[in-house]
Amino acid sequence: MDERGLHRLIGTIIDPERLEDDCAVIPCGNGLLLVASTDMLHEITDFPAGMTDWQIGWMAVAVTLSDLASMGATPGQVLLAVGLDRPERLSGIMVGARDCCTMFGAELVGGDLDAHQELTLVSTGLGTVSPEHLVRRRGARPGDIIAVTGPLGEAEAALAGYDQHRKELLEPQPRMKEGEILGRAGVSAMMDISDGLAVSLYDLFAVNDCGFSIDTTRLPLPAGVPEDEARELALYGGGDFELLFSAPPGLLPVSGVRAHVIGEVIPERVVLADGEPLERRGYLHAWDG
Protein backbone atom coordinates (compact mmCIF):
# COMPACT_ATOMS: atom_id res chain seq x y z
CA MET A 1 0.00 0.00 0.00
CA ASP A 2 1.26 3.50 -0.79
CA GLU A 3 0.68 6.76 1.05
CA ARG A 4 -2.27 7.76 -1.15
CA GLY A 5 -4.05 4.59 -0.05
CA LEU A 6 -3.46 5.42 3.60
CA HIS A 7 -4.94 8.86 3.02
CA ARG A 8 -8.28 7.12 2.52
CA LEU A 9 -7.98 5.67 6.03
CA ILE A 10 -7.24 9.10 7.47
CA GLY A 11 -10.30 10.38 5.61
CA THR A 12 -12.50 8.10 7.71
CA ILE A 13 -11.22 9.82 10.86
CA ILE A 14 -11.10 13.49 9.84
CA ASP A 15 -12.97 15.41 7.15
CA PRO A 16 -11.68 13.91 3.86
CA GLU A 17 -11.82 17.34 2.22
CA ARG A 18 -8.97 18.31 4.54
CA LEU A 19 -6.76 15.86 2.65
CA GLU A 20 -7.34 17.24 -0.84
CA ASP A 21 -4.72 20.00 -0.80
CA ASP A 22 -1.03 20.53 -0.12
CA CYS A 23 -1.89 22.61 2.98
CA ALA A 24 -4.53 22.88 5.66
CA VAL A 25 -6.62 26.05 5.28
CA ILE A 26 -7.73 27.83 8.47
CA PRO A 27 -9.64 31.14 8.84
CA CYS A 28 -7.51 33.53 10.85
CA GLY A 29 -9.37 36.86 10.81
CA ASN A 30 -8.51 40.15 9.13
CA GLY A 31 -9.96 38.81 5.90
CA LEU A 32 -7.11 36.29 5.49
CA LEU A 33 -6.72 32.53 5.53
CA LEU A 34 -3.88 30.72 7.28
CA VAL A 35 -2.34 27.90 5.26
CA ALA A 36 -0.22 25.34 7.10
CA SER A 37 1.87 22.40 5.93
CA THR A 38 4.21 19.94 7.60
CA ASP A 39 6.75 17.53 6.10
CA MET A 40 8.87 14.75 7.59
CA LEU A 41 12.22 13.87 6.01
CA HIS A 42 14.53 10.99 6.93
CA GLU A 43 18.19 10.81 6.02
CA ILE A 44 18.13 7.34 4.43
CA THR A 45 15.04 7.80 2.24
CA ASP A 46 14.94 11.54 1.57
CA PHE A 47 18.47 13.00 1.56
CA PRO A 48 20.70 11.91 -1.35
CA ALA A 49 24.19 10.78 -0.54
CA GLY A 50 26.72 13.58 -0.46
CA MET A 51 24.42 16.30 0.87
CA THR A 52 25.98 18.74 3.30
CA ASP A 53 24.21 19.53 6.55
CA TRP A 54 23.51 23.01 5.16
CA GLN A 55 21.78 21.48 2.14
CA ILE A 56 19.76 19.17 4.38
CA GLY A 57 18.46 22.14 6.36
CA TRP A 58 17.71 24.02 3.15
CA MET A 59 15.77 21.11 1.65
CA ALA A 60 13.72 20.55 4.81
CA VAL A 61 12.39 24.10 4.56
CA ALA A 62 12.10 24.13 0.76
CA VAL A 63 9.71 21.17 0.65
CA THR A 64 7.32 22.94 3.02
CA LEU A 65 7.55 26.34 1.34
CA SER A 66 6.74 24.62 -1.96
CA ASP A 67 3.43 23.46 -0.45
CA LEU A 68 2.62 27.04 0.59
CA ALA A 69 3.46 28.24 -2.92
CA SER A 70 1.02 25.76 -4.42
CA MET A 71 -1.85 27.44 -2.54
CA GLY A 72 -0.92 30.94 -3.73
CA ALA A 73 0.15 31.92 -0.21
CA THR A 74 2.59 34.49 1.11
CA PRO A 75 5.16 32.73 3.34
CA GLY A 76 5.23 33.56 7.02
CA GLN A 77 6.88 31.38 9.65
CA VAL A 78 8.64 28.01 9.69
CA LEU A 79 9.14 25.65 12.64
CA LEU A 80 11.79 22.94 12.40
CA ALA A 81 11.90 19.84 14.60
CA VAL A 82 15.23 18.02 14.43
CA GLY A 83 15.73 14.41 15.50
CA LEU A 84 19.52 14.67 15.68
CA ASP A 85 21.91 11.75 15.33
CA ARG A 86 25.12 13.74 16.04
CA PRO A 87 25.25 17.10 17.86
CA GLU A 88 27.94 18.55 15.57
CA ARG A 89 25.49 18.51 12.64
CA LEU A 90 22.98 20.92 14.18
CA SER A 91 24.67 24.20 13.27
CA GLY A 92 24.90 23.45 9.55
CA ILE A 93 21.32 22.21 9.42
CA MET A 94 19.93 25.27 11.19
CA VAL A 95 21.92 27.72 9.06
CA GLY A 96 20.69 26.02 5.89
CA ALA A 97 17.09 26.16 7.12
CA ARG A 98 17.45 29.83 8.04
CA ASP A 99 19.03 30.71 4.71
CA CYS A 100 16.21 29.06 2.77
CA CYS A 101 13.66 30.96 4.85
CA THR A 102 15.47 34.23 4.24
CA MET A 103 15.75 33.61 0.49
CA PHE A 104 12.01 33.08 0.08
CA GLY A 105 10.59 35.59 2.55
CA ALA A 106 9.84 33.36 5.54
CA GLU A 107 11.16 33.43 9.10
CA LEU A 108 12.53 30.49 11.08
CA VAL A 109 10.93 30.96 14.50
CA GLY A 110 11.59 27.79 16.52
CA GLY A 111 10.85 24.08 16.69
CA ASP A 112 12.00 21.08 18.70
CA LEU A 113 15.14 19.03 19.24
CA ASP A 114 15.76 15.49 20.41
CA ALA A 115 18.06 12.51 19.84
CA HIS A 116 17.43 10.03 16.99
CA GLN A 117 19.45 7.17 15.58
CA GLU A 118 18.58 8.36 12.05
CA LEU A 119 18.59 12.08 11.28
CA THR A 120 14.93 13.11 10.94
CA LEU A 121 13.62 16.61 10.23
CA VAL A 122 10.03 17.80 10.46
CA SER A 123 9.33 21.25 9.03
CA THR A 124 6.07 23.12 9.53
CA GLY A 125 5.31 26.17 7.41
CA LEU A 126 2.68 28.86 7.89
CA GLY A 127 1.52 31.36 5.29
CA THR A 128 -1.43 33.62 4.56
CA VAL A 129 -3.60 34.26 1.54
CA SER A 130 -6.80 36.17 0.86
CA PRO A 131 -9.81 33.95 0.08
CA GLU A 132 -10.13 35.27 -3.45
CA HIS A 133 -6.51 34.34 -4.24
CA LEU A 134 -6.45 30.91 -2.58
CA VAL A 135 -5.83 28.14 -5.12
CA ARG A 136 -6.81 24.56 -4.38
CA ARG A 137 -6.29 21.33 -6.27
CA ARG A 138 -10.02 21.26 -6.93
CA GLY A 139 -11.23 23.78 -9.50
CA ALA A 140 -10.02 22.60 -12.90
CA ARG A 141 -12.61 22.92 -15.68
CA PRO A 142 -12.83 21.34 -19.15
CA GLY A 143 -11.22 23.68 -21.64
CA ASP A 144 -8.60 24.95 -19.18
CA ILE A 145 -4.97 24.69 -20.22
CA ILE A 146 -2.51 22.63 -18.14
CA ALA A 147 0.89 24.21 -17.49
CA VAL A 148 4.04 23.89 -15.38
CA THR A 149 6.44 26.57 -14.18
CA GLY A 150 9.73 25.06 -15.29
CA PRO A 151 11.78 22.05 -16.42
CA LEU A 152 10.80 18.64 -15.06
CA GLY A 153 12.99 15.67 -14.25
CA GLU A 154 16.12 17.59 -13.29
CA ALA A 155 16.39 16.15 -9.77
CA GLU A 156 15.91 12.61 -11.05
CA ALA A 157 18.45 13.31 -13.81
CA ALA A 158 21.02 14.13 -11.14
CA LEU A 159 20.30 10.82 -9.41
CA ALA A 160 20.79 9.12 -12.78
CA GLY A 161 24.30 10.58 -13.05
CA TYR A 162 23.77 13.84 -14.92
CA ASP A 163 25.83 15.93 -12.55
CA GLN A 164 24.94 19.25 -14.18
CA HIS A 165 21.61 18.95 -12.33
CA ARG A 166 23.08 18.33 -8.85
CA LYS A 167 22.10 21.80 -7.64
CA GLU A 168 18.46 21.24 -8.59
CA LEU A 169 18.53 17.98 -6.62
CA LEU A 170 20.34 19.20 -3.52
CA GLU A 171 19.18 22.84 -3.30
CA PRO A 172 15.60 22.90 -4.65
CA GLN A 173 13.98 26.26 -5.27
CA PRO A 174 10.32 26.51 -4.19
CA ARG A 175 8.28 28.68 -6.57
CA MET A 176 7.00 31.11 -3.94
CA LYS A 177 6.84 34.20 -6.13
CA GLU A 178 5.26 32.28 -9.00
CA GLY A 179 2.62 30.74 -6.73
CA GLU A 180 1.54 34.12 -5.39
CA ILE A 181 1.41 35.66 -8.87
CA LEU A 182 -0.59 32.76 -10.30
CA GLY A 183 -3.04 32.88 -7.40
CA ARG A 184 -3.68 36.56 -7.99
CA ALA A 185 -3.95 36.00 -11.74
CA GLY A 186 -6.82 33.54 -11.32
CA VAL A 187 -5.54 30.04 -12.09
CA SER A 188 -8.21 27.43 -11.44
CA ALA A 189 -6.24 24.63 -9.71
CA MET A 190 -2.64 24.15 -8.60
CA MET A 191 -0.25 21.85 -6.74
CA ASP A 192 3.48 21.28 -6.54
CA ILE A 193 5.16 18.43 -8.44
CA SER A 194 7.58 17.10 -5.84
CA ASP A 195 6.37 13.49 -6.34
CA GLY A 196 6.49 13.60 -10.16
CA LEU A 197 4.25 14.90 -12.92
CA ALA A 198 2.29 11.70 -13.62
CA VAL A 199 1.28 11.01 -10.04
CA SER A 200 0.51 14.72 -9.56
CA LEU A 201 -1.88 14.66 -12.51
CA TYR A 202 -3.62 11.72 -10.86
CA ASP A 203 -3.80 13.69 -7.60
CA LEU A 204 -5.63 16.47 -9.48
CA PHE A 205 -7.79 13.87 -11.22
CA ALA A 206 -8.87 12.45 -7.83
CA VAL A 207 -10.47 15.72 -6.68
CA ASN A 208 -11.83 17.16 -9.95
CA ASP A 209 -14.82 16.09 -12.03
CA CYS A 210 -12.89 16.09 -15.29
CA GLY A 211 -9.83 14.60 -16.94
CA PHE A 212 -6.35 15.68 -17.98
CA SER A 213 -4.61 15.25 -21.32
CA ILE A 214 -0.96 16.19 -21.90
CA ASP A 215 1.29 16.24 -24.95
CA THR A 216 4.70 14.88 -23.98
CA THR A 217 6.39 16.73 -26.85
CA ARG A 218 5.56 19.94 -24.98
CA LEU A 219 7.19 18.95 -21.69
CA PRO A 220 10.13 21.15 -20.61
CA LEU A 221 12.89 18.55 -20.32
CA PRO A 222 16.15 18.43 -18.33
CA ALA A 223 19.00 19.79 -20.41
CA GLY A 224 21.82 17.52 -21.52
CA VAL A 225 19.82 14.27 -21.26
CA PRO A 226 18.89 12.14 -24.31
CA GLU A 227 15.34 12.98 -25.33
CA ASP A 228 13.64 9.64 -24.64
CA GLU A 229 15.27 9.35 -21.22
CA ALA A 230 14.56 13.00 -20.46
CA ARG A 231 10.87 12.54 -21.25
CA GLU A 232 10.69 9.53 -18.92
CA LEU A 233 12.36 11.52 -16.14
CA ALA A 234 10.03 14.47 -16.72
CA LEU A 235 6.94 12.28 -16.44
CA TYR A 236 7.87 10.12 -13.49
CA GLY A 237 10.84 11.63 -11.65
CA GLY A 238 10.39 13.02 -8.16
CA GLY A 239 12.17 15.87 -6.43
CA ASP A 240 11.10 18.72 -8.70
CA PHE A 241 9.65 21.78 -7.02
CA GLU A 242 7.80 23.25 -9.97
CA LEU A 243 4.09 24.08 -9.91
CA LEU A 244 1.46 22.25 -11.95
CA PHE A 245 -1.65 24.30 -12.63
CA SER A 246 -4.74 24.66 -14.78
CA ALA A 247 -5.97 28.03 -16.00
CA PRO A 248 -8.64 29.49 -18.26
CA PRO A 249 -7.50 29.69 -21.88
CA GLY A 250 -6.09 33.13 -22.58
CA LEU A 251 -4.81 33.72 -19.04
CA LEU A 252 -1.19 33.13 -20.03
CA PRO A 253 1.28 34.67 -20.31
CA VAL A 254 1.37 36.10 -16.79
CA SER A 255 4.10 38.65 -16.05
CA GLY A 256 6.72 37.28 -13.65
CA VAL A 257 6.00 33.61 -14.32
CA ARG A 258 7.77 31.36 -16.80
CA ALA A 259 5.08 28.84 -17.76
CA HIS A 260 5.01 25.96 -20.22
CA VAL A 261 1.63 24.80 -21.52
CA ILE A 262 1.66 20.99 -21.69
CA GLY A 263 -1.97 20.04 -22.28
CA GLU A 264 -5.61 20.70 -21.53
CA VAL A 265 -8.37 19.73 -19.14
CA ILE A 266 -10.92 17.47 -20.82
CA PRO A 267 -14.49 16.39 -19.94
CA GLU A 268 -13.67 12.66 -19.98
CA ARG A 269 -12.66 11.09 -16.69
CA VAL A 270 -9.22 9.89 -17.72
CA VAL A 271 -5.55 10.95 -17.57
CA LEU A 272 -3.89 10.80 -20.97
CA ALA A 273 -0.42 11.33 -22.41
CA ASP A 274 -0.29 11.60 -26.20
CA GLY A 275 -3.82 10.22 -26.37
CA GLU A 276 -3.08 7.07 -24.34
CA PRO A 277 -3.74 6.35 -20.63
CA LEU A 278 -0.84 7.67 -18.56
CA GLU A 279 0.74 5.23 -16.13
CA ARG A 280 0.22 6.26 -12.51
CA ARG A 281 3.80 6.19 -11.35
CA GLY A 282 6.11 8.48 -9.39
CA TYR A 283 7.64 8.96 -5.97
CA LEU A 284 5.39 7.23 -3.43
CA HIS A 285 6.12 6.12 0.11
CA ALA A 286 5.00 2.47 0.25
CA TRP A 287 4.49 -0.28 2.81
CA ASP A 288 4.70 -3.99 2.00
CA GLY A 289 1.71 -6.23 2.60
C-alpha positions as CSV (number, residue, x, y, z in Angstrom):
1,M,0.0,0.0,0.0
2,D,1.3,3.5,-0.8
3,E,0.7,6.8,1.1
4,R,-2.3,7.8,-1.1
5,G,-4.0,4.6,-0.1
6,L,-3.5,5.4,3.6
7,H,-4.9,8.9,3.0
8,R,-8.3,7.1,2.5
9,L,-8.0,5.7,6.0
10,I,-7.2,9.1,7.5
11,G,-10.3,10.4,5.6
12,T,-12.5,8.1,7.7
13,I,-11.2,9.8,10.9
14,I,-11.1,13.5,9.8
15,D,-13.0,15.4,7.1
16,P,-11.7,13.9,3.9
17,E,-11.8,17.3,2.2
18,R,-9.0,18.3,4.5
19,L,-6.8,15.9,2.7
20,E,-7.3,17.2,-0.8
21,D,-4.7,20.0,-0.8
22,D,-1.0,20.5,-0.1
23,C,-1.9,22.6,3.0
24,A,-4.5,22.9,5.7
25,V,-6.6,26.1,5.3
26,I,-7.7,27.8,8.5
27,P,-9.6,31.1,8.8
28,C,-7.5,33.5,10.8
29,G,-9.4,36.9,10.8
30,N,-8.5,40.1,9.1
31,G,-10.0,38.8,5.9
32,L,-7.1,36.3,5.5
33,L,-6.7,32.5,5.5
34,L,-3.9,30.7,7.3
35,V,-2.3,27.9,5.3
36,A,-0.2,25.3,7.1
37,S,1.9,22.4,5.9
38,T,4.2,19.9,7.6
39,D,6.7,17.5,6.1
40,M,8.9,14.8,7.6
41,L,12.2,13.9,6.0
42,H,14.5,11.0,6.9
43,E,18.2,10.8,6.0
44,I,18.1,7.3,4.4
45,T,15.0,7.8,2.2
46,D,14.9,11.5,1.6
47,F,18.5,13.0,1.6
48,P,20.7,11.9,-1.4
49,A,24.2,10.8,-0.5
50,G,26.7,13.6,-0.5
51,M,24.4,16.3,0.9
52,T,26.0,18.7,3.3
53,D,24.2,19.5,6.5
54,W,23.5,23.0,5.2
55,Q,21.8,21.5,2.1
56,I,19.8,19.2,4.4
57,G,18.5,22.1,6.4
58,W,17.7,24.0,3.1
59,M,15.8,21.1,1.7
60,A,13.7,20.5,4.8
61,V,12.4,24.1,4.6
62,A,12.1,24.1,0.8
63,V,9.7,21.2,0.7
64,T,7.3,22.9,3.0
65,L,7.5,26.3,1.3
66,S,6.7,24.6,-2.0
67,D,3.4,23.5,-0.5
68,L,2.6,27.0,0.6
69,A,3.5,28.2,-2.9
70,S,1.0,25.8,-4.4
71,M,-1.8,27.4,-2.5
72,G,-0.9,30.9,-3.7
73,A,0.2,31.9,-0.2
74,T,2.6,34.5,1.1
75,P,5.2,32.7,3.3
76,G,5.2,33.6,7.0
77,Q,6.9,31.4,9.6
78,V,8.6,28.0,9.7
79,L,9.1,25.7,12.6
80,L,11.8,22.9,12.4
81,A,11.9,19.8,14.6
82,V,15.2,18.0,14.4
83,G,15.7,14.4,15.5
84,L,19.5,14.7,15.7
85,D,21.9,11.8,15.3
86,R,25.1,13.7,16.0
87,P,25.2,17.1,17.9
88,E,27.9,18.5,15.6
89,R,25.5,18.5,12.6
90,L,23.0,20.9,14.2
91,S,24.7,24.2,13.3
92,G,24.9,23.5,9.6
93,I,21.3,22.2,9.4
94,M,19.9,25.3,11.2
95,V,21.9,27.7,9.1
96,G,20.7,26.0,5.9
97,A,17.1,26.2,7.1
98,R,17.5,29.8,8.0
99,D,19.0,30.7,4.7
100,C,16.2,29.1,2.8
101,C,13.7,31.0,4.9
102,T,15.5,34.2,4.2
103,M,15.8,33.6,0.5
104,F,12.0,33.1,0.1
105,G,10.6,35.6,2.5
106,A,9.8,33.4,5.5
107,E,11.2,33.4,9.1
108,L,12.5,30.5,11.1
109,V,10.9,31.0,14.5
110,G,11.6,27.8,16.5
111,G,10.8,24.1,16.7
112,D,12.0,21.1,18.7
113,L,15.1,19.0,19.2
114,D,15.8,15.5,20.4
115,A,18.1,12.5,19.8
116,H,17.4,10.0,17.0
117,Q,19.4,7.2,15.6
118,E,18.6,8.4,12.1
119,L,18.6,12.1,11.3
120,T,14.9,13.1,10.9
121,L,13.6,16.6,10.2
122,V,10.0,17.8,10.5
123,S,9.3,21.2,9.0
124,T,6.1,23.1,9.5
125,G,5.3,26.2,7.4
126,L,2.7,28.9,7.9
127,G,1.5,31.4,5.3
128,T,-1.4,33.6,4.6
129,V,-3.6,34.3,1.5
130,S,-6.8,36.2,0.9
131,P,-9.8,34.0,0.1
132,E,-10.1,35.3,-3.5
133,H,-6.5,34.3,-4.2
134,L,-6.5,30.9,-2.6
135,V,-5.8,28.1,-5.1
136,R,-6.8,24.6,-4.4
137,R,-6.3,21.3,-6.3
138,R,-10.0,21.3,-6.9
139,G,-11.2,23.8,-9.5
140,A,-10.0,22.6,-12.9
141,R,-12.6,22.9,-15.7
142,P,-12.8,21.3,-19.2
143,G,-11.2,23.7,-21.6
144,D,-8.6,25.0,-19.2
145,I,-5.0,24.7,-20.2
146,I,-2.5,22.6,-18.1
147,A,0.9,24.2,-17.5
148,V,4.0,23.9,-15.4
149,T,6.4,26.6,-14.2
150,G,9.7,25.1,-15.3
151,P,11.8,22.0,-16.4
152,L,10.8,18.6,-15.1
153,G,13.0,15.7,-14.3
154,E,16.1,17.6,-13.3
155,A,16.4,16.1,-9.8
156,E,15.9,12.6,-11.1
157,A,18.4,13.3,-13.8
158,A,21.0,14.1,-11.1
159,L,20.3,10.8,-9.4
160,A,20.8,9.1,-12.8
161,G,24.3,10.6,-13.0
162,Y,23.8,13.8,-14.9
163,D,25.8,15.9,-12.5
164,Q,24.9,19.2,-14.2
165,H,21.6,19.0,-12.3
166,R,23.1,18.3,-8.8
167,K,22.1,21.8,-7.6
168,E,18.5,21.2,-8.6
169,L,18.5,18.0,-6.6
170,L,20.3,19.2,-3.5
171,E,19.2,22.8,-3.3
172,P,15.6,22.9,-4.7
173,Q,14.0,26.3,-5.3
174,P,10.3,26.5,-4.2
175,R,8.3,28.7,-6.6
176,M,7.0,31.1,-3.9
177,K,6.8,34.2,-6.1
178,E,5.3,32.3,-9.0
179,G,2.6,30.7,-6.7
180,E,1.5,34.1,-5.4
181,I,1.4,35.7,-8.9
182,L,-0.6,32.8,-10.3
183,G,-3.0,32.9,-7.4
184,R,-3.7,36.6,-8.0
185,A,-4.0,36.0,-11.7
186,G,-6.8,33.5,-11.3
187,V,-5.5,30.0,-12.1
188,S,-8.2,27.4,-11.4
189,A,-6.2,24.6,-9.7
190,M,-2.6,24.1,-8.6
191,M,-0.2,21.9,-6.7
192,D,3.5,21.3,-6.5
193,I,5.2,18.4,-8.4
194,S,7.6,17.1,-5.8
195,D,6.4,13.5,-6.3
196,G,6.5,13.6,-10.2
197,L,4.2,14.9,-12.9
198,A,2.3,11.7,-13.6
199,V,1.3,11.0,-10.0
200,S,0.5,14.7,-9.6
201,L,-1.9,14.7,-12.5
202,Y,-3.6,11.7,-10.9
203,D,-3.8,13.7,-7.6
204,L,-5.6,16.5,-9.5
205,F,-7.8,13.9,-11.2
206,A,-8.9,12.5,-7.8
207,V,-10.5,15.7,-6.7
208,N,-11.8,17.2,-9.9
209,D,-14.8,16.1,-12.0
210,C,-12.9,16.1,-15.3
211,G,-9.8,14.6,-16.9
212,F,-6.3,15.7,-18.0
213,S,-4.6,15.2,-21.3
214,I,-1.0,16.2,-21.9
215,D,1.3,16.2,-25.0
216,T,4.7,14.9,-24.0
217,T,6.4,16.7,-26.8
218,R,5.6,19.9,-25.0
219,L,7.2,18.9,-21.7
220,P,10.1,21.1,-20.6
221,L,12.9,18.6,-20.3
222,P,16.1,18.4,-18.3
223,A,19.0,19.8,-20.4
224,G,21.8,17.5,-21.5
225,V,19.8,14.3,-21.3
226,P,18.9,12.1,-24.3
227,E,15.3,13.0,-25.3
228,D,13.6,9.6,-24.6
229,E,15.3,9.3,-21.2
230,A,14.6,13.0,-20.5
231,R,10.9,12.5,-21.2
232,E,10.7,9.5,-18.9
233,L,12.4,11.5,-16.1
234,A,10.0,14.5,-16.7
235,L,6.9,12.3,-16.4
236,Y,7.9,10.1,-13.5
237,G,10.8,11.6,-11.7
238,G,10.4,13.0,-8.2
239,G,12.2,15.9,-6.4
240,D,11.1,18.7,-8.7
241,F,9.6,21.8,-7.0
242,E,7.8,23.3,-10.0
243,L,4.1,24.1,-9.9
244,L,1.5,22.2,-11.9
245,F,-1.7,24.3,-12.6
246,S,-4.7,24.7,-14.8
247,A,-6.0,28.0,-16.0
248,P,-8.6,29.5,-18.3
249,P,-7.5,29.7,-21.9
250,G,-6.1,33.1,-22.6
251,L,-4.8,33.7,-19.0
252,L,-1.2,33.1,-20.0
253,P,1.3,34.7,-20.3
254,V,1.4,36.1,-16.8
255,S,4.1,38.7,-16.1
256,G,6.7,37.3,-13.6
257,V,6.0,33.6,-14.3
258,R,7.8,31.4,-16.8
259,A,5.1,28.8,-17.8
260,H,5.0,26.0,-20.2
261,V,1.6,24.8,-21.5
262,I,1.7,21.0,-21.7
263,G,-2.0,20.0,-22.3
264,E,-5.6,20.7,-21.5
265,V,-8.4,19.7,-19.1
266,I,-10.9,17.5,-20.8
267,P,-14.5,16.4,-19.9
268,E,-13.7,12.7,-20.0
269,R,-12.7,11.1,-16.7
270,V,-9.2,9.9,-17.7
271,V,-5.5,11.0,-17.6
272,L,-3.9,10.8,-21.0
273,A,-0.4,11.3,-22.4
274,D,-0.3,11.6,-26.2
275,G,-3.8,10.2,-26.4
276,E,-3.1,7.1,-24.3
277,P,-3.7,6.4,-20.6
278,L,-0.8,7.7,-18.6
279,E,0.7,5.2,-16.1
280,R,0.2,6.3,-12.5
281,R,3.8,6.2,-11.3
282,G,6.1,8.5,-9.4
283,Y,7.6,9.0,-6.0
284,L,5.4,7.2,-3.4
285,H,6.1,6.1,0.1
286,A,5.0,2.5,0.3
287,W,4.5,-0.3,2.8
288,D,4.7,-4.0,2.0
289,G,1.7,-6.2,2.6
